[in-house]
């Protein structure tokens, strides 16, 4: 007999979460050989990927926020990336206690290879462009905003952006 009643909302959500985990595992497996070649662990590769070479250098605190971890963990990760010659840390001229992180030319190349490997071999690459677009829209609706993936350099202290953020209540998308 055919079951005409589909899964409950909770069962369907559980199935989607399992699918996301399976896809994440498949994507992580794609980069395993490259990570060995680059002498990177998954957390180091994650930190490297979050640094956008075309954006202003983020602070250590911004990287900690993007990685959802403690600043001391970012210190550990950036120490390792700096030892490998992939990043450099510099003090902010206006506040020498704050450090910003930028990719070195080696870091830009390693990051590019990582992005290229994980993107071109991704299970998502098998989908049609229309299906990828539809999935992109659905994932954004679920809260996976790709603009939040890379670190954002903080706005200068006291700027209109800071003041607006302090006085404007978050909207429904925040």
VMD Tcl script that builds the backbone (N, CA, C; Angstrom):
set m [mol new atoms 522]
animate dup $m
set s [atomselect $m all]
$s set {name element resname resid chain x y z} {
  {N N UNK 1 A 0.847 -1.187 0.000}
  {CA C UNK 1 A 0.000 0.000 0.000}
  {C C UNK 1 A 0.888 1.245 0.000}
  {N N UNK 2 A 0.548 2.237 -0.775}
  {CA C UNK 2 A 1.299 3.480 -0.866}
  {C C UNK 2 A 0.894 4.400 0.267}
  {N N UNK 3 A 1.910 4.979 0.913}
  {CA C UNK 3 A 1.652 5.919 2.002}
  {C C UNK 3 A 1.329 7.279 1.394}
  {N N UNK 4 A 0.059 7.680 1.480}
  {CA C UNK 4 A -0.365 8.949 0.903}
  {C C UNK 4 A -0.067 10.129 1.821}
  {N N UNK 5 A 0.263 9.844 3.060}
  {CA C UNK 5 A 0.597 10.903 4.012}
  {C C UNK 5 A 2.113 11.049 4.004}
  {N N UNK 6 A 2.586 12.227 3.700}
  {CA C UNK 6 A 4.024 12.479 3.669}
  {C C UNK 6 A 4.584 12.630 5.067}
  {N N UNK 7 A 5.867 12.911 5.138}
  {CA C UNK 7 A 6.495 13.082 6.450}
  {C C UNK 7 A 5.943 14.317 7.161}
  {N N UNK 8 A 6.006 14.292 8.468}
  {CA C UNK 8 A 5.591 15.462 9.242}
  {C C UNK 8 A 6.612 16.577 9.014}
  {N N UNK 9 A 6.259 17.778 9.422}
  {CA C UNK 9 A 7.183 18.902 9.279}
  {C C UNK 9 A 8.509 18.609 9.981}
  {N N UNK 10 A 8.443 18.047 11.199}
  {CA C UNK 10 A 9.674 17.733 11.938}
  {C C UNK 10 A 10.502 16.667 11.223}
  {N N UNK 11 A 9.832 15.652 10.677}
  {CA C UNK 11 A 10.545 14.598 9.949}
  {C C UNK 11 A 11.210 15.152 8.691}
  {N N UNK 12 A 10.502 16.021 7.991}
  {CA C UNK 12 A 11.062 16.615 6.785}
  {C C UNK 12 A 12.251 17.516 7.133}
  {N N UNK 13 A 12.120 18.312 8.178}
  {CA C UNK 13 A 13.233 19.164 8.610}
  {C C UNK 13 A 14.427 18.310 9.008}
  {N N UNK 14 A 14.182 17.231 9.721}
  {CA C UNK 14 A 15.257 16.307 10.115}
  {C C UNK 14 A 15.945 15.741 8.874}
  {N N UNK 15 A 15.163 15.347 7.882}
  {CA C UNK 15 A 15.735 14.798 6.644}
  {C C UNK 15 A 16.591 15.844 5.928}
  {N N UNK 16 A 16.126 17.089 5.878}
  {CA C UNK 16 A 16.894 18.156 5.224}
  {C C UNK 16 A 18.204 18.397 5.973}
  {N N UNK 17 A 18.155 18.430 7.286}
  {CA C UNK 17 A 19.378 18.629 8.078}
  {C C UNK 17 A 20.361 17.493 7.810}
  {N N UNK 18 A 19.871 16.263 7.754}
  {CA C UNK 18 A 20.753 15.138 7.444}
  {C C UNK 18 A 21.366 15.300 6.060}
  {N N UNK 19 A 20.573 15.759 5.087}
  {CA C UNK 19 A 21.095 15.972 3.736}
  {C C UNK 19 A 22.192 17.042 3.732}
  {N N UNK 20 A 21.985 18.100 4.478}
  {CA C UNK 20 A 22.996 19.169 4.554}
  {C C UNK 20 A 24.287 18.616 5.151}
  {N N UNK 21 A 24.178 17.819 6.197}
  {CA C UNK 21 A 25.380 17.221 6.795}
  {C C UNK 21 A 26.087 16.287 5.813}
  {N N UNK 22 A 25.326 15.487 5.077}
  {CA C UNK 22 A 25.932 14.595 4.091}
  {C C UNK 22 A 26.665 15.380 3.009}
  {N N UNK 23 A 26.037 16.451 2.518}
  {CA C UNK 23 A 26.677 17.272 1.494}
  {C C UNK 23 A 27.918 17.968 2.043}
  {N N UNK 24 A 27.844 18.461 3.265}
  {CA C UNK 24 A 29.017 19.106 3.882}
  {C C UNK 24 A 30.162 18.104 3.996}
  {N N UNK 25 A 29.857 16.881 4.374}
  {CA C UNK 25 A 30.887 15.850 4.459}
  {C C UNK 25 A 31.505 15.552 3.102}
  {N N UNK 26 A 30.667 15.490 2.078}
  {CA C UNK 26 A 31.173 15.230 0.720}
  {C C UNK 26 A 32.074 16.377 0.253}
  {N N UNK 27 A 31.689 17.599 0.557}
  {CA C UNK 27 A 32.497 18.759 0.162}
  {C C UNK 27 A 33.813 18.772 0.931}
  {N N UNK 28 A 33.764 18.483 2.220}
  {CA C UNK 28 A 35.002 18.421 3.009}
  {C C UNK 28 A 35.953 17.351 2.483}
  {N N UNK 29 A 35.401 16.209 2.071}
  {CA C UNK 29 A 36.236 15.118 1.552}
  {C C UNK 29 A 36.949 15.528 0.266}
  {N N UNK 30 A 36.322 16.398 -0.530}
  {CA C UNK 30 A 36.951 16.858 -1.781}
  {C C UNK 30 A 38.300 17.532 -1.534}
  {N N UNK 31 A 38.374 18.248 -0.431}
  {CA C UNK 31 A 39.585 19.017 -0.166}
  {C C UNK 31 A 40.645 18.293 0.638}
  {N N UNK 32 A 40.403 17.069 1.042}
  {CA C UNK 32 A 41.325 16.368 1.933}
  {C C UNK 32 A 42.746 16.293 1.370}
  {N N UNK 33 A 42.892 15.907 0.110}
  {CA C UNK 33 A 44.231 15.802 -0.483}
  {C C UNK 33 A 44.905 17.170 -0.581}
  {N N UNK 34 A 44.133 18.172 -0.962}
  {CA C UNK 34 A 44.695 19.520 -1.068}
  {C C UNK 34 A 45.126 20.033 0.302}
  {N N UNK 35 A 44.330 19.762 1.337}
  {CA C UNK 35 A 44.706 20.199 2.686}
  {C C UNK 35 A 46.026 19.561 3.114}
  {N N UNK 36 A 46.224 18.302 2.796}
  {CA C UNK 36 A 47.500 17.643 3.108}
  {C C UNK 36 A 48.642 18.328 2.367}
  {N N UNK 37 A 48.411 18.599 1.085}
  {CA C UNK 37 A 49.442 19.249 0.276}
  {C C UNK 37 A 49.780 20.643 0.806}
  {N N UNK 38 A 48.757 21.373 1.256}
  {CA C UNK 38 A 48.961 22.731 1.764}
  {C C UNK 38 A 49.344 22.750 3.246}
  {N N UNK 39 A 49.397 21.578 3.880}
  {CA C UNK 39 A 49.695 21.458 5.306}
  {C C UNK 39 A 48.705 22.266 6.147}
  {N N UNK 40 A 47.415 22.049 5.850}
  {CA C UNK 40 A 46.352 22.740 6.567}
  {C C UNK 40 A 45.392 21.737 7.191}
  {N N UNK 41 A 44.887 22.083 8.355}
  {CA C UNK 41 A 43.789 21.335 8.952}
  {C C UNK 41 A 42.487 21.978 8.468}
  {N N UNK 42 A 41.362 21.316 8.713}
  {CA C UNK 42 A 40.078 21.907 8.322}
  {C C UNK 42 A 39.850 23.265 8.995}
  {N N UNK 43 A 40.117 23.419 10.298}
  {CA C UNK 43 A 39.921 24.748 10.904}
  {C C UNK 43 A 40.827 25.821 10.289}
  {N N UNK 44 A 42.059 25.473 9.933}
  {CA C UNK 44 A 42.948 26.452 9.285}
  {C C UNK 44 A 42.419 26.814 7.896}
  {N N UNK 45 A 41.953 25.816 7.150}
  {CA C UNK 45 A 41.405 26.068 5.817}
  {C C UNK 45 A 40.148 26.926 5.911}
  {N N UNK 46 A 39.316 26.668 6.904}
  {CA C UNK 46 A 38.107 27.455 7.106}
  {C C UNK 46 A 38.468 28.921 7.368}
  {N N UNK 47 A 39.445 29.143 8.230}
  {CA C UNK 47 A 39.881 30.516 8.525}
  {C C UNK 47 A 40.446 31.178 7.269}
  {N N UNK 48 A 41.245 30.442 6.511}
  {CA C UNK 48 A 41.836 30.984 5.290}
  {C C UNK 48 A 40.746 31.376 4.291}
  {N N UNK 49 A 39.740 30.512 4.123}
  {CA C UNK 49 A 38.673 30.766 3.169}
  {C C UNK 49 A 37.865 32.008 3.565}
  {N N UNK 50 A 37.730 32.246 4.854}
  {CA C UNK 50 A 36.933 33.381 5.325}
  {C C UNK 50 A 37.596 34.736 5.063}
  {N N UNK 51 A 38.868 34.731 4.685}
  {CA C UNK 51 A 39.595 35.977 4.427}
  {C C UNK 51 A 39.492 36.317 2.944}
  {N N UNK 52 A 38.727 37.334 2.621}
  {CA C UNK 52 A 38.502 37.723 1.231}
  {C C UNK 52 A 39.646 38.618 0.768}
  {N N UNK 53 A 40.417 38.175 -0.228}
  {CA C UNK 53 A 41.552 38.983 -0.672}
  {C C UNK 53 A 41.144 40.308 -1.314}
  {N N UNK 54 A 39.885 40.433 -1.734}
  {CA C UNK 54 A 39.409 41.651 -2.385}
  {C C UNK 54 A 38.724 42.622 -1.425}
  {N N UNK 55 A 38.659 42.265 -0.152}
  {CA C UNK 55 A 38.004 43.115 0.849}
  {C C UNK 55 A 39.061 43.726 1.764}
  {N N UNK 56 A 38.709 44.788 2.456}
  {CA C UNK 56 A 39.657 45.339 3.430}
  {C C UNK 56 A 39.998 44.282 4.484}
  {N N UNK 57 A 41.221 44.302 5.008}
  {CA C UNK 57 A 41.608 43.295 6.007}
  {C C UNK 57 A 40.735 43.372 7.259}
  {N N UNK 58 A 40.192 42.241 7.685}
  {CA C UNK 58 A 39.359 42.234 8.892}
  {C C UNK 58 A 40.220 42.193 10.152}
  {N N UNK 59 A 39.604 42.532 11.256}
  {CA C UNK 59 A 40.274 42.426 12.550}
  {C C UNK 59 A 40.252 40.976 13.015}
  {N N UNK 60 A 41.072 40.693 13.995}
  {CA C UNK 60 A 41.070 39.355 14.605}
  {C C UNK 60 A 39.677 39.079 15.188}
  {N N UNK 61 A 39.078 40.095 15.790}
  {CA C UNK 61 A 37.741 39.945 16.383}
  {C C UNK 61 A 36.696 39.632 15.305}
  {N N UNK 62 A 36.803 40.262 14.126}
  {CA C UNK 62 A 35.863 39.983 13.032}
  {C C UNK 62 A 36.008 38.535 12.562}
  {N N UNK 63 A 37.244 38.044 12.498}
  {CA C UNK 63 A 37.445 36.652 12.109}
  {C C UNK 63 A 36.859 35.717 13.165}
  {N N UNK 64 A 37.045 36.039 14.434}
  {CA C UNK 64 A 36.460 35.227 15.504}
  {C C UNK 64 A 34.941 35.186 15.372}
  {N N UNK 65 A 34.345 36.315 15.056}
  {CA C UNK 65 A 32.897 36.374 14.884}
  {C C UNK 65 A 32.458 35.534 13.686}
  {N N UNK 66 A 33.171 35.641 12.563}
  {CA C UNK 66 A 32.822 34.869 11.365}
  {C C UNK 66 A 32.958 33.367 11.610}
  {N N UNK 67 A 33.947 32.989 12.408}
  {CA C UNK 67 A 34.174 31.572 12.696}
  {C C UNK 67 A 33.349 31.085 13.887}
  {N N UNK 68 A 32.662 32.028 14.543}
  {CA C UNK 68 A 31.869 31.710 15.724}
  {C C UNK 68 A 32.723 31.025 16.799}
  {N N UNK 69 A 33.864 31.661 17.095}
  {CA C UNK 69 A 34.756 31.094 18.095}
  {C C UNK 69 A 35.360 32.207 18.959}
  {N N UNK 70 A 36.063 31.809 19.960}
  {CA C UNK 70 A 36.694 32.719 20.898}
  {C C UNK 70 A 37.901 33.399 20.245}
  {N N UNK 71 A 38.164 34.662 20.560}
  {CA C UNK 71 A 39.345 35.331 20.001}
  {C C UNK 71 A 40.660 34.580 20.254}
  {N N UNK 72 A 40.768 33.873 21.377}
  {CA C UNK 72 A 42.004 33.130 21.638}
  {C C UNK 72 A 42.188 31.995 20.631}
  {N N UNK 73 A 41.093 31.430 20.148}
  {CA C UNK 73 A 41.178 30.395 19.116}
  {C C UNK 73 A 41.676 30.999 17.811}
  {N N UNK 74 A 41.222 32.213 17.502}
  {CA C UNK 74 A 41.689 32.892 16.293}
  {C C UNK 74 A 43.172 33.195 16.400}
  {N N UNK 75 A 43.634 33.545 17.586}
  {CA C UNK 75 A 45.070 33.773 17.776}
  {C C UNK 75 A 45.841 32.500 17.443}
  {N N UNK 76 A 45.359 31.371 17.930}
  {CA C UNK 76 A 45.989 30.078 17.649}
  {C C UNK 76 A 46.009 29.814 16.143}
  {N N UNK 77 A 44.854 29.995 15.483}
  {CA C UNK 77 A 44.763 29.737 14.048}
  {C C UNK 77 A 45.648 30.677 13.242}
  {N N UNK 78 A 45.629 31.962 13.573}
  {CA C UNK 78 A 46.432 32.919 12.811}
  {C C UNK 78 A 47.919 32.718 13.058}
  {N N UNK 79 A 48.291 32.259 14.253}
  {CA C UNK 79 A 49.702 31.909 14.486}
  {C C UNK 79 A 50.140 30.853 13.482}
  {N N UNK 80 A 49.318 29.812 13.311}
  {CA C UNK 80 A 49.663 28.713 12.399}
  {C C UNK 80 A 49.682 29.181 10.941}
  {N N UNK 81 A 48.700 29.992 10.564}
  {CA C UNK 81 A 48.657 30.494 9.186}
  {C C UNK 81 A 49.839 31.420 8.903}
  {N N UNK 82 A 50.220 32.204 9.887}
  {CA C UNK 82 A 51.360 33.096 9.717}
  {C C UNK 82 A 52.666 32.303 9.613}
  {N N UNK 83 A 52.801 31.242 10.403}
  {CA C UNK 83 A 53.985 30.383 10.332}
  {C C UNK 83 A 54.126 29.749 8.954}
  {N N UNK 84 A 53.008 29.492 8.297}
  {CA C UNK 84 A 53.026 28.886 6.956}
  {C C UNK 84 A 53.176 29.938 5.855}
  {N N UNK 85 A 53.242 31.206 6.237}
  {CA C UNK 85 A 53.420 32.280 5.271}
  {C C UNK 85 A 52.163 32.628 4.485}
  {N N UNK 86 A 50.985 32.280 5.037}
  {CA C UNK 86 A 49.734 32.491 4.310}
  {C C UNK 86 A 49.026 33.792 4.681}
  {N N UNK 87 A 49.301 34.310 5.854}
  {CA C UNK 87 A 48.696 35.576 6.287}
  {C C UNK 87 A 49.758 36.436 6.949}
  {N N UNK 88 A 49.395 37.690 7.132}
  {CA C UNK 88 A 50.209 38.569 7.976}
  {C C UNK 88 A 49.262 39.372 8.857}
  {N N UNK 89 A 49.717 39.647 10.066}
  {CA C UNK 89 A 48.943 40.469 10.994}
  {C C UNK 89 A 49.651 41.809 11.132}
  {N N UNK 90 A 48.854 42.868 11.115}
  {CA C UNK 90 A 49.401 44.209 11.261}
  {C C UNK 90 A 48.559 44.979 12.264}
  {N N UNK 91 A 49.198 45.841 13.031}
  {CA C UNK 91 A 48.392 46.688 13.926}
  {C C UNK 91 A 47.619 47.729 13.123}
  {N N UNK 92 A 46.487 48.110 13.632}
  {CA C UNK 92 A 45.688 49.175 13.036}
  {C C UNK 92 A 46.330 50.498 13.449}
  {N N UNK 93 A 46.647 51.373 12.502}
  {CA C UNK 93 A 47.327 52.622 12.865}
  {C C UNK 93 A 46.599 53.446 13.939}
  {N N UNK 94 A 45.266 53.489 13.883}
  {CA C UNK 94 A 44.502 54.282 14.844}
  {C C UNK 94 A 44.404 53.618 16.221}
  {N N UNK 95 A 44.628 52.313 16.283}
  {CA C UNK 95 A 44.530 51.576 17.543}
  {C C UNK 95 A 45.523 50.426 17.482}
  {N N UNK 96 A 46.724 50.658 17.924}
  {CA C UNK 96 A 47.796 49.678 17.771}
  {C C UNK 96 A 47.557 48.385 18.558}
  {N N UNK 97 A 46.572 48.388 19.453}
  {CA C UNK 97 A 46.260 47.144 20.176}
  {C C UNK 97 A 45.434 46.204 19.307}
  {N N UNK 98 A 44.742 46.752 18.316}
  {CA C UNK 98 A 43.926 45.939 17.415}
  {C C UNK 98 A 44.767 45.525 16.210}
  {N N UNK 99 A 44.598 44.267 15.797}
  {CA C UNK 99 A 45.343 43.750 14.642}
  {C C UNK 99 A 44.366 43.379 13.530}
  {N N UNK 100 A 44.814 43.616 12.295}
  {CA C UNK 100 A 44.051 43.166 11.133}
  {C C UNK 100 A 44.847 42.066 10.451}
  {N N UNK 101 A 44.124 41.240 9.709}
  {CA C UNK 101 A 44.710 40.065 9.065}
  {C C UNK 101 A 44.576 40.228 7.559}
  {N N UNK 102 A 45.664 40.010 6.845}
  {CA C UNK 102 A 45.578 40.026 5.384}
  {C C UNK 102 A 46.315 38.814 4.831}
  {N N UNK 103 A 45.857 38.393 3.677}
  {CA C UNK 103 A 46.489 37.263 2.996}
  {C C UNK 103 A 47.785 37.723 2.339}
  {N N UNK 104 A 48.785 36.873 2.391}
  {CA C UNK 104 A 50.014 37.100 1.631}
  {C C UNK 104 A 49.763 36.590 0.211}
  {N N UNK 105 A 50.664 36.853 -0.728}
  {CA C UNK 105 A 50.481 36.271 -2.066}
  {C C UNK 105 A 50.340 34.740 -2.013}
  {N N UNK 106 A 51.118 34.085 -1.142}
  {CA C UNK 106 A 50.985 32.625 -0.973}
  {C C UNK 106 A 49.605 32.275 -0.441}
  {N N UNK 107 A 49.093 33.085 0.478}
  {CA C UNK 107 A 47.773 32.855 1.050}
  {C C UNK 107 A 46.673 33.015 0.024}
  {N N UNK 108 A 46.805 34.031 -0.845}
  {CA C UNK 108 A 45.822 34.238 -1.914}
  {C C UNK 108 A 45.802 33.021 -2.833}
  {N N UNK 109 A 46.980 32.517 -3.182}
  {CA C UNK 109 A 47.064 31.342 -4.069}
  {C C UNK 109 A 46.476 30.107 -3.387}
  {N N UNK 110 A 46.817 29.869 -2.129}
  {CA C UNK 110 A 46.289 28.700 -1.413}
  {C C UNK 110 A 44.772 28.797 -1.294}
  {N N UNK 111 A 44.270 29.974 -0.956}
  {CA C UNK 111 A 42.825 30.174 -0.832}
  {C C UNK 111 A 42.150 29.944 -2.181}
  {N N UNK 112 A 42.720 30.461 -3.262}
  {CA C UNK 112 A 42.146 30.272 -4.593}
  {C C UNK 112 A 42.079 28.796 -4.965}
  {N N UNK 113 A 43.122 28.068 -4.663}
  {CA C UNK 113 A 43.127 26.627 -4.954}
  {C C UNK 113 A 42.058 25.909 -4.138}
  {N N UNK 114 A 41.931 26.287 -2.883}
  {CA C UNK 114 A 40.937 25.677 -2.005}
  {C C UNK 114 A 39.524 25.951 -2.528}
  {N N UNK 115 A 39.235 27.205 -2.830}
  {CA C UNK 115 A 37.909 27.575 -3.340}
  {C C UNK 115 A 37.625 26.851 -4.655}
  {N N UNK 116 A 38.595 26.842 -5.554}
  {CA C UNK 116 A 38.419 26.200 -6.866}
  {C C UNK 116 A 38.152 24.691 -6.696}
  {N N UNK 117 A 38.928 24.030 -5.848}
  {CA C UNK 117 A 38.766 22.589 -5.633}
  {C C UNK 117 A 37.395 22.266 -5.059}
  {N N UNK 118 A 36.985 23.021 -4.046}
  {CA C UNK 118 A 35.714 22.719 -3.389}
  {C C UNK 118 A 34.509 23.150 -4.214}
  {N N UNK 119 A 34.687 24.127 -5.071}
  {CA C UNK 119 A 33.577 24.605 -5.890}
  {C C UNK 119 A 33.366 23.736 -7.120}
  {N N UNK 120 A 34.429 23.478 -7.863}
  {CA C UNK 120 A 34.264 22.732 -9.119}
  {C C UNK 120 A 33.909 21.267 -8.886}
  {N N UNK 121 A 34.371 20.692 -7.786}
  {CA C UNK 121 A 34.058 19.297 -7.512}
  {C C UNK 121 A 32.838 19.108 -6.634}
  {N N UNK 122 A 32.204 20.188 -6.240}
  {CA C UNK 122 A 31.063 20.143 -5.329}
  {C C UNK 122 A 29.895 19.361 -5.913}
  {N N UNK 123 A 29.142 18.664 -5.070}
  {CA C UNK 123 A 27.920 18.020 -5.547}
  {C C UNK 123 A 26.957 19.031 -6.185}
  {N N UNK 124 A 27.041 20.288 -5.783}
  {CA C UNK 124 A 26.167 21.317 -6.343}
  {C C UNK 124 A 26.510 21.610 -7.804}
  {N N UNK 125 A 27.749 21.361 -8.202}
  {CA C UNK 125 A 28.162 21.598 -9.590}
  {C C UNK 125 A 27.406 20.677 -10.555}
  {N N UNK 126 A 26.862 19.577 -10.032}
  {CA C UNK 126 A 26.109 18.639 -10.869}
  {C C UNK 126 A 24.708 19.150 -11.190}
  {N N UNK 127 A 24.246 20.134 -10.429}
  {CA C UNK 127 A 22.902 20.677 -10.648}
  {C C UNK 127 A 22.916 21.646 -11.826}
  {N N UNK 128 A 21.778 21.808 -12.439}
  {CA C UNK 128 A 21.668 22.793 -13.521}
  {C C UNK 128 A 21.814 24.194 -12.920}
  {N N UNK 129 A 22.198 25.167 -13.733}
  {CA C UNK 129 A 22.270 26.545 -13.213}
  {C C UNK 129 A 20.944 26.993 -12.584}
  {N N UNK 130 A 19.825 26.615 -13.185}
  {CA C UNK 130 A 18.520 27.002 -12.628}
  {C C UNK 130 A 18.301 26.354 -11.263}
  {N N UNK 131 A 18.674 25.070 -11.133}
  {CA C UNK 131 A 18.527 24.390 -9.842}
  {C C UNK 131 A 19.452 24.998 -8.792}
  {N N UNK 132 A 20.692 25.352 -9.189}
  {CA C UNK 132 A 21.619 25.996 -8.245}
  {C C UNK 132 A 21.059 27.342 -7.785}
  {N N UNK 133 A 20.485 28.091 -8.719}
  {CA C UNK 133 A 19.904 29.385 -8.354}
  {C C UNK 133 A 18.750 29.187 -7.371}
  {N N UNK 134 A 17.881 28.232 -7.656}
  {CA C UNK 134 A 16.741 27.953 -6.778}
  {C C UNK 134 A 17.234 27.541 -5.385}
  {N N UNK 135 A 18.224 26.674 -5.341}
  {CA C UNK 135 A 18.783 26.244 -4.058}
  {C C UNK 135 A 19.417 27.428 -3.323}
  {N N UNK 136 A 20.115 28.275 -4.047}
  {CA C UNK 136 A 20.727 29.479 -3.471}
  {C C UNK 136 A 19.655 30.350 -2.798}
  {N N UNK 137 A 18.547 30.547 -3.481}
  {CA C UNK 137 A 17.456 31.362 -2.936}
  {C C UNK 137 A 16.876 30.696 -1.691}
  {N N UNK 138 A 16.643 29.391 -1.755}
  {CA C UNK 138 A 16.080 28.680 -0.601}
  {C C UNK 138 A 17.023 28.724 0.605}
  {N N UNK 139 A 18.312 28.508 0.373}
  {CA C UNK 139 A 19.272 28.536 1.485}
  {C C UNK 139 A 19.378 29.941 2.079}
  {N N UNK 140 A 19.317 30.963 1.244}
  {CA C UNK 140 A 19.336 32.335 1.754}
  {C C UNK 140 A 18.096 32.595 2.604}
  {N N UNK 141 A 16.961 32.098 2.149}
  {CA C UNK 141 A 15.715 32.260 2.911}
  {C C UNK 141 A 15.800 31.552 4.269}
  {N N UNK 142 A 16.551 30.452 4.308}
  {CA C UNK 142 A 16.712 29.696 5.558}
  {C C UNK 142 A 17.765 30.328 6.472}
  {N N UNK 143 A 18.433 31.378 5.992}
  {CA C UNK 143 A 19.389 32.078 6.846}
  {C C UNK 143 A 20.838 31.929 6.446}
  {N N UNK 144 A 21.131 31.239 5.367}
  {CA C UNK 144 A 22.508 31.047 4.916}
  {C C UNK 144 A 22.864 32.154 3.922}
  {N N UNK 145 A 23.170 33.329 4.447}
  {CA C UNK 145 A 23.507 34.482 3.614}
  {C C UNK 145 A 24.975 34.380 3.208}
  {N N UNK 146 A 25.266 34.173 1.912}
  {CA C UNK 146 A 26.661 34.017 1.500}
  {C C UNK 146 A 27.505 35.269 1.762}
  {N N UNK 147 A 26.864 36.431 1.880}
  {CA C UNK 147 A 27.614 37.655 2.183}
  {C C UNK 147 A 28.173 37.650 3.599}
  {N N UNK 148 A 27.658 36.767 4.444}
  {CA C UNK 148 A 28.143 36.683 5.825}
  {C C UNK 148 A 29.267 35.659 5.971}
  {N N UNK 149 A 29.669 35.024 4.871}
  {CA C UNK 149 A 30.674 33.967 4.942}
  {C C UNK 149 A 32.063 34.524 5.193}
  {N N UNK 150 A 32.457 35.538 4.437}
  {CA C UNK 150 A 33.791 36.103 4.622}
  {C C UNK 150 A 33.739 37.182 5.690}
  {N N UNK 151 A 34.902 37.451 6.262}
  {CA C UNK 151 A 35.004 38.460 7.312}
  {C C UNK 151 A 34.781 39.839 6.729}
  {N N UNK 152 A 34.137 40.659 7.493}
  {CA C UNK 152 A 33.931 42.045 7.103}
  {C C UNK 152 A 34.811 42.924 7.973}
  {N N UNK 153 A 35.535 43.824 7.354}
  {CA C UNK 153 A 36.335 44.771 8.119}
  {C C UNK 153 A 35.383 45.670 8.893}
  {N N UNK 154 A 35.695 45.949 10.147}
  {CA C UNK 154 A 34.796 46.801 10.925}
  {C C UNK 154 A 34.799 48.223 10.381}
  {N N UNK 155 A 33.644 48.872 10.486}
  {CA C UNK 155 A 33.555 50.281 10.089}
  {C C UNK 155 A 34.368 51.098 11.081}
  {N N UNK 156 A 34.950 52.197 10.652}
  {CA C UNK 156 A 35.710 53.038 11.574}
  {C C UNK 156 A 34.841 53.447 12.761}
  {N N UNK 157 A 35.411 53.435 13.927}
  {CA C UNK 157 A 34.686 53.762 15.145}
  {C C UNK 157 A 34.124 55.180 15.058}
  {N N UNK 158 A 32.847 55.302 15.468}
  {CA C UNK 158 A 32.222 56.608 15.460}
  {C C UNK 158 A 31.652 56.995 14.114}
  {N N UNK 159 A 31.703 56.087 13.141}
  {CA C UNK 159 A 31.174 56.408 11.819}
  {C C UNK 159 A 29.649 56.407 11.856}
  {N N UNK 160 A 29.055 56.945 10.826}
  {CA C UNK 160 A 27.597 56.967 10.740}
  {C C UNK 160 A 27.035 55.554 10.766}
  {N N UNK 161 A 27.755 54.614 10.164}
  {CA C UNK 161 A 27.294 53.218 10.157}
  {C C UNK 161 A 27.186 52.687 11.575}
  {N N UNK 162 A 28.213 52.943 12.417}
  {CA C UNK 162 A 28.167 52.502 13.811}
  {C C UNK 162 A 27.011 53.156 14.546}
  {N N UNK 163 A 26.816 54.449 14.334}
  {CA C UNK 163 A 25.766 55.165 15.035}
  {C C UNK 163 A 24.400 54.683 14.571}
  {N N UNK 164 A 24.243 54.429 13.255}
  {CA C UNK 164 A 22.978 53.910 12.754}
  {C C UNK 164 A 22.679 52.548 13.344}
  {N N UNK 165 A 23.685 51.683 13.415}
  {CA C UNK 165 A 23.486 50.339 13.962}
  {C C UNK 165 A 23.099 50.396 15.423}
  {N N UNK 166 A 23.626 51.385 16.142}
  {CA C UNK 166 A 23.329 51.493 17.573}
  {C C UNK 166 A 21.920 52.026 17.812}
  {N N UNK 167 A 21.364 52.791 16.859}
  {CA C UNK 167 A 20.062 53.403 17.089}
  {C C UNK 167 A 18.942 52.785 16.283}
  {N N UNK 168 A 19.247 51.926 15.321}
  {CA C UNK 168 A 18.235 51.339 14.478}
  {C C UNK 168 A 17.957 49.918 14.930}
  {N N UNK 169 A 16.703 49.620 15.276}
  {CA C UNK 169 A 16.402 48.240 15.671}
  {C C UNK 169 A 16.552 47.312 14.480}
  {N N UNK 170 A 16.980 46.073 14.728}
  {CA C UNK 170 A 17.138 45.132 13.607}
  {C C UNK 170 A 15.797 44.845 12.958}
  {N N UNK 171 A 15.844 44.683 11.643}
  {CA C UNK 171 A 14.644 44.363 10.891}
  {C C UNK 171 A 14.395 42.869 10.908}
  {N N UNK 172 A 13.401 42.431 10.180}
  {CA C UNK 172 A 13.040 41.008 10.201}
  {C C UNK 172 A 14.118 40.104 9.646}
  {N N UNK 173 A 15.016 40.596 8.790}
  {CA C UNK 173 A 16.045 39.754 8.211}
  {C C UNK 173 A 17.313 39.685 9.040}
  {N N UNK 174 A 17.344 40.341 10.194}
  {CA C UNK 174 A 18.578 40.388 10.992}
  {C C UNK 174 A 18.572 39.438 12.136}
}
mol reanalyze $m
mol bondsrecalc $m
mol representation Tube
mol addrep $m
